């Protein structure tokens, strides 16, 4: 079986339109100056939402040897990590790691003990930064589809039976496809009660974790469970 082009190519590069692809100045610099690729190196181009195309690196940041536009396989048994965001660069680091671990949806939540609270203007700026992180992490980890990035309502997810990460909980199991990670101060008693009435609690470690560590642990547990199920 031939490997997927985004795995076998020298680099995966995201472009605005795979039908009429152009390398940005930043990507051209990265390919030639950072990765040290030479003209003729095989590339895989993607739009991040399902279309891919093979190409070769041309001279001076151009593209050559364009192949046919193809579809990347759709996501099956998608996994979601919901998280109450930590401050600043810690959130960007967290989103990058979840992307690398194969999380399909990253839900940003607001809880009673949230430190980060966005109005629409602040969210717009944060979203722009986080989508750049998603793009970079997806290229590095060779995933041609970007994960969804959304703001979600915590109480709705709890009412839907999604379990929360908590020190006093059960181990993750193969049926888990979504986990919610709380803020630095932990879940409130009311939020724990809602979780107990729905999906319950899941323990990710023996001791208290930072938000970003807990999110990575949740993503790892979900990714490994899905991989085990797919290999059957």
Secondary structure, 3 states (H helix, E strand, C coil): CCCCHHHHCCEEEECCCCCCCCCCHHHHHHHHHHCCCCCCCEEEEECEECEEEEEEECHHHCEECCCCEEECCCCCCCCEEEEECCCCHHHHHHHHHHHHCCCCEEEEECCCCCCCCCCHHHHHHHHHHHHHHHHHHHHHHCCCECCEEEECCHHHHHHCCCEEEEEEEEECCCCCCEEEECCCCCCCHHHHHHHHHCCCEEECCCCCCCHHHHHHHHHHHHHHHHHHHHHC
